[in-house]
Amino acid sequence: MLLRQLRGALGITLLWALMWLPLGVGFGIWRYLSLPRCHEIVDGRCFGWSAWSVISAPVWLFTAWGAITGFLFATLLSGAERRRSVSELSVLRLSLWGAVCAFPLPLVLAVLIGREEGWSWWLAVPVVLAIVVGSVCAALTAAAARRSGPAVVPDRAA
């Protein structure tokens, strides 16, 4: 039973990491395009930023964030909903669990940044984005679980 739970948690972790990866790519490309073309001029020559060095950091960050959030989702789900499989739960319920698992990290970072640099409306953007993406990832996890077929849940009374 423990091996099945670990395999399920690993599958959800990888699925969430893959779903957060495009956000990292998009953010990295936006960051690269918003940087000045020359960050250093030596002897009249312009030295720009390497696209890989600018884009790769957000890709790794968002992928790791997705993996951690996915593992947290799988762990919380296995503890709170242990009597039912993912395919048996409603999409709304899973989406709420996904939102709960996704928003703490950006909320803590927003509070820390707000205390240091002052409060601004843009501090809410990562929190809202995390809630939306966490909910979508949970709904897609439910869709993937339902597509894979019925799960065999052993009877605990036996």
mmCIF file of the C-alpha atoms, coordinates in Angstrom:
data_MODEL
# 
_entry.id   MODEL 
# 
loop_
_atom_site.group_PDB 
_atom_site.id 
_atom_site.type_symbol 
_atom_site.label_atom_id 
_atom_site.label_alt_id 
_atom_site.label_comp_id 
_atom_site.label_asym_id 
_atom_site.label_entity_id 
_atom_site.label_seq_id 
_atom_site.pdbx_PDB_ins_code 
_atom_site.Cartn_x 
_atom_site.Cartn_y 
_atom_site.Cartn_z 
_atom_site.occupancy 
_atom_site.B_iso_or_equiv 
_atom_site.pdbx_formal_charge 
_atom_site.auth_seq_id 
_atom_site.auth_comp_id 
_atom_site.auth_asym_id 
_atom_site.auth_atom_id 
_atom_site.pdbx_PDB_model_num 
ATOM 1   C CA . MET A 1 1   ? 0.000   0.000  0.000   1.00 0.00 ? 1   MET A CA 1 
ATOM 2   C CA . LEU A 1 2   ? 2.807   2.423  0.869   1.00 0.00 ? 2   LEU A CA 1 
ATOM 3   C CA . LEU A 1 3   ? 4.538   1.737  -2.453  1.00 0.00 ? 3   LEU A CA 1 
ATOM 4   C CA . ARG A 1 4   ? 1.308   2.551  -4.320  1.00 0.00 ? 4   ARG A CA 1 
ATOM 5   C CA . GLN A 1 5   ? 0.987   5.852  -2.421  1.00 0.00 ? 5   GLN A CA 1 
ATOM 6   C CA . LEU A 1 6   ? 4.599   6.771  -3.142  1.00 0.00 ? 6   LEU A CA 1 
ATOM 7   C CA . ARG A 1 7   ? 4.140   5.953  -6.816  1.00 0.00 ? 7   ARG A CA 1 
ATOM 8   C CA . GLY A 1 8   ? 1.001   8.095  -6.929  1.00 0.00 ? 8   GLY A CA 1 
ATOM 9   C CA . ALA A 1 9   ? 2.747   10.977 -5.155  1.00 0.00 ? 9   ALA A CA 1 
ATOM 10  C CA . LEU A 1 10  ? 5.663   10.765 -7.574  1.00 0.00 ? 10  LEU A CA 1 
ATOM 11  C CA . GLY A 1 11  ? 3.282   10.775 -10.550 1.00 0.00 ? 11  GLY A CA 1 
ATOM 12  C CA . ILE A 1 12  ? 1.413   13.835 -9.253  1.00 0.00 ? 12  ILE A CA 1 
ATOM 13  C CA . THR A 1 13  ? 4.708   15.581 -8.464  1.00 0.00 ? 13  THR A CA 1 
ATOM 14  C CA . LEU A 1 14  ? 6.002   15.046 -12.000 1.00 0.00 ? 14  LEU A CA 1 
ATOM 15  C CA . LEU A 1 15  ? 2.671   16.036 -13.547 1.00 0.00 ? 15  LEU A CA 1 
ATOM 16  C CA . TRP A 1 16  ? 2.561   19.298 -11.603 1.00 0.00 ? 16  TRP A CA 1 
ATOM 17  C CA . ALA A 1 17  ? 6.207   20.067 -12.394 1.00 0.00 ? 17  ALA A CA 1 
ATOM 18  C CA . LEU A 1 18  ? 5.452   19.671 -16.097 1.00 0.00 ? 18  LEU A CA 1 
ATOM 19  C CA . MET A 1 19  ? 2.365   21.873 -15.814 1.00 0.00 ? 19  MET A CA 1 
ATOM 20  C CA . TRP A 1 20  ? 4.319   24.684 -14.096 1.00 0.00 ? 20  TRP A CA 1 
ATOM 21  C CA . LEU A 1 21  ? 7.199   24.505 -16.599 1.00 0.00 ? 21  LEU A CA 1 
ATOM 22  C CA . PRO A 1 22  ? 5.473   26.599 -19.344 1.00 0.00 ? 22  PRO A CA 1 
ATOM 23  C CA . LEU A 1 23  ? 4.931   29.390 -16.821 1.00 0.00 ? 23  LEU A CA 1 
ATOM 24  C CA . GLY A 1 24  ? 8.667   29.435 -16.179 1.00 0.00 ? 24  GLY A CA 1 
ATOM 25  C CA . VAL A 1 25  ? 9.404   29.545 -19.893 1.00 0.00 ? 25  VAL A CA 1 
ATOM 26  C CA . GLY A 1 26  ? 6.923   32.382 -20.413 1.00 0.00 ? 26  GLY A CA 1 
ATOM 27  C CA . PHE A 1 27  ? 8.243   34.367 -17.474 1.00 0.00 ? 27  PHE A CA 1 
ATOM 28  C CA . GLY A 1 28  ? 11.848  33.778 -18.576 1.00 0.00 ? 28  GLY A CA 1 
ATOM 29  C CA . ILE A 1 29  ? 11.131  34.965 -22.122 1.00 0.00 ? 29  ILE A CA 1 
ATOM 30  C CA . TRP A 1 30  ? 9.312   38.046 -20.786 1.00 0.00 ? 30  TRP A CA 1 
ATOM 31  C CA . ARG A 1 31  ? 12.258  38.766 -18.494 1.00 0.00 ? 31  ARG A CA 1 
ATOM 32  C CA . TYR A 1 32  ? 14.752  38.341 -21.339 1.00 0.00 ? 32  TYR A CA 1 
ATOM 33  C CA . LEU A 1 33  ? 12.794  40.642 -23.638 1.00 0.00 ? 33  LEU A CA 1 
ATOM 34  C CA . SER A 1 34  ? 12.449  43.301 -20.940 1.00 0.00 ? 34  SER A CA 1 
ATOM 35  C CA . LEU A 1 35  ? 16.197  43.510 -20.250 1.00 0.00 ? 35  LEU A CA 1 
ATOM 36  C CA . PRO A 1 36  ? 18.335  46.098 -22.047 1.00 0.00 ? 36  PRO A CA 1 
ATOM 37  C CA . ARG A 1 37  ? 20.209  44.674 -25.027 1.00 0.00 ? 37  ARG A CA 1 
ATOM 38  C CA . CYS A 1 38  ? 23.585  45.820 -23.689 1.00 0.00 ? 38  CYS A CA 1 
ATOM 39  C CA . HIS A 1 39  ? 24.468  45.329 -20.076 1.00 0.00 ? 39  HIS A CA 1 
ATOM 40  C CA . GLU A 1 40  ? 28.125  46.182 -20.652 1.00 0.00 ? 40  GLU A CA 1 
ATOM 41  C CA . ILE A 1 41  ? 29.949  48.160 -23.310 1.00 0.00 ? 41  ILE A CA 1 
ATOM 42  C CA . VAL A 1 42  ? 33.683  47.546 -23.706 1.00 0.00 ? 42  VAL A CA 1 
ATOM 43  C CA . ASP A 1 43  ? 35.695  49.302 -26.414 1.00 0.00 ? 43  ASP A CA 1 
ATOM 44  C CA . GLY A 1 44  ? 32.505  50.282 -28.208 1.00 0.00 ? 44  GLY A CA 1 
ATOM 45  C CA . ARG A 1 45  ? 31.241  46.671 -28.338 1.00 0.00 ? 45  ARG A CA 1 
ATOM 46  C CA . CYS A 1 46  ? 27.911  45.724 -26.807 1.00 0.00 ? 46  CYS A CA 1 
ATOM 47  C CA . PHE A 1 47  ? 27.793  42.664 -24.571 1.00 0.00 ? 47  PHE A CA 1 
ATOM 48  C CA . GLY A 1 48  ? 24.245  41.418 -24.094 1.00 0.00 ? 48  GLY A CA 1 
ATOM 49  C CA . TRP A 1 49  ? 22.642  38.885 -21.865 1.00 0.00 ? 49  TRP A CA 1 
ATOM 50  C CA . SER A 1 50  ? 22.710  35.234 -22.865 1.00 0.00 ? 50  SER A CA 1 
ATOM 51  C CA . ALA A 1 51  ? 19.161  34.051 -23.510 1.00 0.00 ? 51  ALA A CA 1 
ATOM 52  C CA . TRP A 1 52  ? 19.871  30.751 -21.773 1.00 0.00 ? 52  TRP A CA 1 
ATOM 53  C CA . SER A 1 53  ? 21.222  32.405 -18.625 1.00 0.00 ? 53  SER A CA 1 
ATOM 54  C CA . VAL A 1 54  ? 18.169  34.646 -18.323 1.00 0.00 ? 54  VAL A CA 1 
ATOM 55  C CA . ILE A 1 55  ? 15.457  32.132 -19.275 1.00 0.00 ? 55  ILE A CA 1 
ATOM 56  C CA . SER A 1 56  ? 16.788  29.019 -17.512 1.00 0.00 ? 56  SER A CA 1 
ATOM 57  C CA . ALA A 1 57  ? 16.558  30.388 -13.958 1.00 0.00 ? 57  ALA A CA 1 
ATOM 58  C CA . PRO A 1 58  ? 12.776  30.972 -14.027 1.00 0.00 ? 58  PRO A CA 1 
ATOM 59  C CA . VAL A 1 59  ? 12.259  27.653 -15.812 1.00 0.00 ? 59  VAL A CA 1 
ATOM 60  C CA . TRP A 1 60  ? 14.026  25.766 -13.015 1.00 0.00 ? 60  TRP A CA 1 
ATOM 61  C CA . LEU A 1 61  ? 12.342  27.877 -10.345 1.00 0.00 ? 61  LEU A CA 1 
ATOM 62  C CA . PHE A 1 62  ? 8.802   27.361 -11.647 1.00 0.00 ? 62  PHE A CA 1 
ATOM 63  C CA . THR A 1 63  ? 9.402   23.658 -12.324 1.00 0.00 ? 63  THR A CA 1 
ATOM 64  C CA . ALA A 1 64  ? 10.717  23.142 -8.784  1.00 0.00 ? 64  ALA A CA 1 
ATOM 65  C CA . TRP A 1 65  ? 7.828   25.181 -7.393  1.00 0.00 ? 65  TRP A CA 1 
ATOM 66  C CA . GLY A 1 66  ? 5.397   22.993 -9.328  1.00 0.00 ? 66  GLY A CA 1 
ATOM 67  C CA . ALA A 1 67  ? 7.058   19.813 -8.106  1.00 0.00 ? 67  ALA A CA 1 
ATOM 68  C CA . ILE A 1 68  ? 7.023   20.943 -4.470  1.00 0.00 ? 68  ILE A CA 1 
ATOM 69  C CA . THR A 1 69  ? 3.421   22.079 -4.739  1.00 0.00 ? 69  THR A CA 1 
ATOM 70  C CA . GLY A 1 70  ? 2.452   18.816 -6.439  1.00 0.00 ? 70  GLY A CA 1 
ATOM 71  C CA . PHE A 1 71  ? 4.119   16.760 -3.729  1.00 0.00 ? 71  PHE A CA 1 
ATOM 72  C CA . LEU A 1 72  ? 2.386   18.853 -1.069  1.00 0.00 ? 72  LEU A CA 1 
ATOM 73  C CA . PHE A 1 73  ? -0.923  18.327 -2.893  1.00 0.00 ? 73  PHE A CA 1 
ATOM 74  C CA . ALA A 1 74  ? -0.381  14.560 -3.075  1.00 0.00 ? 74  ALA A CA 1 
ATOM 75  C CA . THR A 1 75  ? 0.638   14.358 0.586   1.00 0.00 ? 75  THR A CA 1 
ATOM 76  C CA . LEU A 1 76  ? -2.256  16.486 1.809   1.00 0.00 ? 76  LEU A CA 1 
ATOM 77  C CA . LEU A 1 77  ? -4.704  14.611 -0.381  1.00 0.00 ? 77  LEU A CA 1 
ATOM 78  C CA . SER A 1 78  ? -3.534  11.198 0.817   1.00 0.00 ? 78  SER A CA 1 
ATOM 79  C CA . GLY A 1 79  ? -3.989  12.286 4.418   1.00 0.00 ? 79  GLY A CA 1 
ATOM 80  C CA . ALA A 1 80  ? -7.238  14.235 4.142   1.00 0.00 ? 80  ALA A CA 1 
ATOM 81  C CA . GLU A 1 81  ? -9.015  12.102 1.540   1.00 0.00 ? 81  GLU A CA 1 
ATOM 82  C CA . ARG A 1 82  ? -7.577  8.703  2.363   1.00 0.00 ? 82  ARG A CA 1 
ATOM 83  C CA . ARG A 1 83  ? -10.802 6.767  1.918   1.00 0.00 ? 83  ARG A CA 1 
ATOM 84  C CA . ARG A 1 84  ? -11.269 7.783  -1.720  1.00 0.00 ? 84  ARG A CA 1 
ATOM 85  C CA . SER A 1 85  ? -9.156  7.786  -4.847  1.00 0.00 ? 85  SER A CA 1 
ATOM 86  C CA . VAL A 1 86  ? -8.509  10.948 -6.865  1.00 0.00 ? 86  VAL A CA 1 
ATOM 87  C CA . SER A 1 87  ? -10.890 9.778  -9.585  1.00 0.00 ? 87  SER A CA 1 
ATOM 88  C CA . GLU A 1 88  ? -13.756 9.572  -7.051  1.00 0.00 ? 88  GLU A CA 1 
ATOM 89  C CA . LEU A 1 89  ? -13.398 13.146 -5.776  1.00 0.00 ? 89  LEU A CA 1 
ATOM 90  C CA . SER A 1 90  ? -15.191 16.086 -7.346  1.00 0.00 ? 90  SER A CA 1 
ATOM 91  C CA . VAL A 1 91  ? -13.209 18.467 -9.529  1.00 0.00 ? 91  VAL A CA 1 
ATOM 92  C CA . LEU A 1 92  ? -14.257 21.419 -7.358  1.00 0.00 ? 92  LEU A CA 1 
ATOM 93  C CA . ARG A 1 93  ? -12.996 19.725 -4.205  1.00 0.00 ? 93  ARG A CA 1 
ATOM 94  C CA . LEU A 1 94  ? -9.668  18.868 -5.849  1.00 0.00 ? 94  LEU A CA 1 
ATOM 95  C CA . SER A 1 95  ? -9.368  22.400 -7.220  1.00 0.00 ? 95  SER A CA 1 
ATOM 96  C CA . LEU A 1 96  ? -9.810  23.804 -3.727  1.00 0.00 ? 96  LEU A CA 1 
ATOM 97  C CA . TRP A 1 97  ? -7.097  21.471 -2.416  1.00 0.00 ? 97  TRP A CA 1 
ATOM 98  C CA . GLY A 1 98  ? -4.847  22.566 -5.278  1.00 0.00 ? 98  GLY A CA 1 
ATOM 99  C CA . ALA A 1 99  ? -5.374  26.234 -4.457  1.00 0.00 ? 99  ALA A CA 1 
ATOM 100 C CA . VAL A 1 100 ? -4.690  25.608 -0.759  1.00 0.00 ? 100 VAL A CA 1 
ATOM 101 C CA . CYS A 1 101 ? -1.410  23.870 -1.593  1.00 0.00 ? 101 CYS A CA 1 
ATOM 102 C CA . ALA A 1 102 ? -0.231  26.429 -4.157  1.00 0.00 ? 102 ALA A CA 1 
ATOM 103 C CA . PHE A 1 103 ? -0.678  29.792 -2.464  1.00 0.00 ? 103 PHE A CA 1 
ATOM 104 C CA . PRO A 1 104 ? 1.360   29.668 0.812   1.00 0.00 ? 104 PRO A CA 1 
ATOM 105 C CA . LEU A 1 105 ? 4.815   30.176 -0.741  1.00 0.00 ? 105 LEU A CA 1 
ATOM 106 C CA . PRO A 1 106 ? 3.915   33.255 -2.840  1.00 0.00 ? 106 PRO A CA 1 
ATOM 107 C CA . LEU A 1 107 ? 1.897   34.638 0.072   1.00 0.00 ? 107 LEU A CA 1 
ATOM 108 C CA . VAL A 1 108 ? 4.889   34.401 2.418   1.00 0.00 ? 108 VAL A CA 1 
ATOM 109 C CA . LEU A 1 109 ? 7.185   35.929 -0.209  1.00 0.00 ? 109 LEU A CA 1 
ATOM 110 C CA . ALA A 1 110 ? 4.694   38.754 -0.874  1.00 0.00 ? 110 ALA A CA 1 
ATOM 111 C CA . VAL A 1 111 ? 4.468   39.543 2.847   1.00 0.00 ? 111 VAL A CA 1 
ATOM 112 C CA . LEU A 1 112 ? 8.257   39.537 3.228   1.00 0.00 ? 112 LEU A CA 1 
ATOM 113 C CA . ILE A 1 113 ? 8.763   41.734 0.160   1.00 0.00 ? 113 ILE A CA 1 
ATOM 114 C CA . GLY A 1 114 ? 5.940   44.040 1.223   1.00 0.00 ? 114 GLY A CA 1 
ATOM 115 C CA . ARG A 1 115 ? 7.467   44.546 4.652   1.00 0.00 ? 115 ARG A CA 1 
ATOM 116 C CA . GLU A 1 116 ? 10.881  45.328 3.161   1.00 0.00 ? 116 GLU A CA 1 
ATOM 117 C CA . GLU A 1 117 ? 10.028  47.380 0.085   1.00 0.00 ? 117 GLU A CA 1 
ATOM 118 C CA . GLY A 1 118 ? 6.516   48.623 0.771   1.00 0.00 ? 118 GLY A CA 1 
ATOM 119 C CA . TRP A 1 119 ? 3.112   47.347 -0.242  1.00 0.00 ? 119 TRP A CA 1 
ATOM 120 C CA . SER A 1 120 ? 1.928   47.470 -3.814  1.00 0.00 ? 120 SER A CA 1 
ATOM 121 C CA . TRP A 1 121 ? -0.904  45.898 -5.804  1.00 0.00 ? 121 TRP A CA 1 
ATOM 122 C CA . TRP A 1 122 ? 1.549   43.784 -7.837  1.00 0.00 ? 122 TRP A CA 1 
ATOM 123 C CA . LEU A 1 123 ? 2.343   41.706 -4.726  1.00 0.00 ? 123 LEU A CA 1 
ATOM 124 C CA . ALA A 1 124 ? -1.068  40.064 -5.140  1.00 0.00 ? 124 ALA A CA 1 
ATOM 125 C CA . VAL A 1 125 ? -0.286  38.886 -8.687  1.00 0.00 ? 125 VAL A CA 1 
ATOM 126 C CA . PRO A 1 126 ? 1.891   35.864 -7.739  1.00 0.00 ? 126 PRO A CA 1 
ATOM 127 C CA . VAL A 1 127 ? -0.600  34.814 -5.055  1.00 0.00 ? 127 VAL A CA 1 
ATOM 128 C CA . VAL A 1 128 ? -3.555  34.951 -7.460  1.00 0.00 ? 128 VAL A CA 1 
ATOM 129 C CA . LEU A 1 129 ? -1.511  33.232 -10.176 1.00 0.00 ? 129 LEU A CA 1 
ATOM 130 C CA . ALA A 1 130 ? -0.569  30.434 -7.778  1.00 0.00 ? 130 ALA A CA 1 
ATOM 131 C CA . ILE A 1 131 ? -4.198  29.939 -6.732  1.00 0.00 ? 131 ILE A CA 1 
ATOM 132 C CA . VAL A 1 132 ? -5.355  29.747 -10.349 1.00 0.00 ? 132 VAL A CA 1 
ATOM 133 C CA . VAL A 1 133 ? -2.535  27.450 -11.495 1.00 0.00 ? 133 VAL A CA 1 
ATOM 134 C CA . GLY A 1 134 ? -2.894  25.221 -8.426  1.00 0.00 ? 134 GLY A CA 1 
ATOM 135 C CA . SER A 1 135 ? -6.625  24.854 -9.094  1.00 0.00 ? 135 SER A CA 1 
ATOM 136 C CA . VAL A 1 136 ? -6.055  24.093 -12.777 1.00 0.00 ? 136 VAL A CA 1 
ATOM 137 C CA . CYS A 1 137 ? -3.329  21.549 -11.971 1.00 0.00 ? 137 CYS A CA 1 
ATOM 138 C CA . ALA A 1 138 ? -5.640  19.802 -9.513  1.00 0.00 ? 138 ALA A CA 1 
ATOM 139 C CA . ALA A 1 139 ? -8.466  19.697 -12.057 1.00 0.00 ? 139 ALA A CA 1 
ATOM 140 C CA . LEU A 1 140 ? -6.114  18.282 -14.695 1.00 0.00 ? 140 LEU A CA 1 
ATOM 141 C CA . THR A 1 141 ? -4.870  15.732 -12.162 1.00 0.00 ? 141 THR A CA 1 
ATOM 142 C CA . ALA A 1 142 ? -8.484  14.621 -11.684 1.00 0.00 ? 142 ALA A CA 1 
ATOM 143 C CA . ALA A 1 143 ? -8.959  14.399 -15.444 1.00 0.00 ? 143 ALA A CA 1 
ATOM 144 C CA . ALA A 1 144 ? -5.814  12.299 -15.803 1.00 0.00 ? 144 ALA A CA 1 
ATOM 145 C CA . ALA A 1 145 ? -6.905  10.017 -12.951 1.00 0.00 ? 145 ALA A CA 1 
ATOM 146 C CA . ARG A 1 146 ? -10.345 9.514  -14.473 1.00 0.00 ? 146 ARG A CA 1 
ATOM 147 C CA . ARG A 1 147 ? -8.843  8.752  -17.866 1.00 0.00 ? 147 ARG A CA 1 
ATOM 148 C CA . SER A 1 148 ? -6.543  6.094  -16.452 1.00 0.00 ? 148 SER A CA 1 
ATOM 149 C CA . GLY A 1 149 ? -9.449  3.992  -15.261 1.00 0.00 ? 149 GLY A CA 1 
ATOM 150 C CA . PRO A 1 150 ? -10.854 2.964  -11.912 1.00 0.00 ? 150 PRO A CA 1 
ATOM 151 C CA . ALA A 1 151 ? -8.450  2.660  -9.032  1.00 0.00 ? 151 ALA A CA 1 
ATOM 152 C CA . VAL A 1 152 ? -8.367  -0.406 -6.865  1.00 0.00 ? 152 VAL A CA 1 
ATOM 153 C CA . VAL A 1 153 ? -8.708  0.705  -3.251  1.00 0.00 ? 153 VAL A CA 1 
ATOM 154 C CA . PRO A 1 154 ? -8.220  -2.130 -0.756  1.00 0.00 ? 154 PRO A CA 1 
ATOM 155 C CA . ASP A 1 155 ? -10.810 -2.521 1.970   1.00 0.00 ? 155 ASP A CA 1 
ATOM 156 C CA . ARG A 1 156 ? -9.384  -1.305 5.286   1.00 0.00 ? 156 ARG A CA 1 
ATOM 157 C CA . ALA A 1 157 ? -11.729 -3.471 7.334   1.00 0.00 ? 157 ALA A CA 1 
ATOM 158 C CA . ALA A 1 158 ? -10.113 -6.678 6.148   1.00 0.00 ? 158 ALA A CA 1 
# 
